[in-house]
Amino acid sequence: TLRVRVGSFSYRGGFPRDVDEHGGGFVFDCRSLVNPGRDEAFRGLSGLDPAVRDVLEQDPDVDAFFHRTAALVEAHVADFLVRGFHALDVRYGCTGGQHRSAYMAERLARHLERVQPTIEVVLGHAEAARWPETAQQPDAPR
C-alpha cells in the first residue's frame, strides 16, 4: 500500500521532518497566493473554515496552483504504485501554516482520496495546535 502523507506547515517553524526517511516528496510554497490571514476578519480562522475556503476558491490563481501541484503529485503516485514504493510526502507551506497551506493540504487530500482510492492518505497540519481557538480544527466536522 502506498501511504501519501499530505500536510501543511509554517515556514517560520521550518521544513517538516521526513518521517519515513526515504528522502522523497514535495514541498510547495503557497506564499505567492492571496493571504486571507492579512484580513482581520480571517485571522481567527483557518484554511478549514468555510469563509477562508470561499476567499481562496474565488481566486483563479489559487485554483491554478492547486491543479499544477495536484498534477505533479498524481504523476508520482501513479509511478510509485507501479514501482512498489510505500511512501510519498507532500507538504504545503505558508507564512503561518494556518490559512493557505492548510486549505491546500485539505484539498489535495480529498482529491487524492477520490482519484486514487487504493492509496492511504494521511493528513496533518503541523501548526494546528497553535491555531486560534476560534479556527476550525482538523478533527472538527465539516
N, C-alpha and C positions, 0 to 999 in steps of 0.2 A: 504494500500500500504506500502510495506517495502521500506524505504529510506536507502540506503547504502552510507555513506559518506566515500569517499576514498581520501586520501591526502598525501602530503609529508611535512616534517618538518626538521629542523636542531636541532641536539642535543645541539648545542651551545645556541640555543634560548629556550630550554626546551620543555617538552612534551606539545602537544596541549591540549586545554581545551575540556572537554566533553560537547558539546553544548546542547545535549538532556537531560543531567543529568540522564541518565539511567544506567551509570556505566558499559556499556558493549562494547566489541570490542577488537581490536587487535592493537598492536604496534610492527612492525617488524623492526629490526635493520639491515640496509644494509651496515654497516661499514666494514663487513668482505669481501665484494665484491671488485673487481678491481675498482679503483677510477680514472676515466678519468680526474678529476679535478687536479690531480697531474701533468698532462702533460700540458705544456704552451699552446699548440695548442687548448686545450679544455676549458681552464679557462674562456674564454669569452662566452661559450656556456652553454646550459642547457641540461637536460635529454630529452628534447623535440626535440632537434636538431638532424637531421639525422646522422651527424658524430659521435655524442656521442652514439646514439642508436646503430649504427653499431659496435662500440667498445664493448659495453655491450652485444650485441647479439652474438658476436663471442666467448664469454667466456662461456663454458659449466656450470661453477659454477653459473653464473647469471641465466641461464635458469632453472637449478635445484632448485635454491632458489625460483624463481617465481612459479614454479609448486607446490612446497611444501606449500608455503603461500596461493596460489590460492585454493588448495585442502581444507585447513582449512576454508577459508572464504566461499567457496561453501557449505561445510557441514553445517556451521552455517546459511547461507542464507536459505537452504532447511528447517532446523529445525525452524528457525524464522518464515518462511512462514506458516508452519503447526501450530505453536503455536500462531500466530496472533500478533507477535511483530511488532513494527513500525519503529525501527531504529537500525542500526548497524554502528559502526565506525571502519574504517581500516586506519591506518596510517603507512607510511614507513618513517623511519628516517635515515639520514646520517649526516656526519660532517657539511656540509653547506646547505643541503636541496636543492641542485641545480642540481646535476647530477644523482646519483644512485637512491635516493628516488623519485625524480621527474619522472624518467623513470619507476620505478616500479609502482608508483601510476597510471600513464597514462596507462600502460599495463594492470593492473588489472581492471581499469575502463572499458576499451574497451572489455576486456574478459568477465566481468560480464554482460555488455550490450548484448553480443552475446549469452551467455549461459543461462541467466535469464532475458528475455525481459519483464517480468511482474513487475520487481522491478524498483525503481527510483534510479539512480546512480548520486550522486553529487560529483564532482571532484574539489579539491582545492589544492593549493600549498602555504603553509604558508610563504615561503621566496621569492616568485616570485617578489615582489616589490623591493627586494634587488639584484636580478639577474642583471648582466651587461646588458647594452642596446643592446649589440651585441647578447645576448642569445634569442632564440626563446621563446616567452612568451605564457602563457596558452591560450590566446584568438586568437593567430595567426593561420592562416590556415596551415594545414599540407601538 
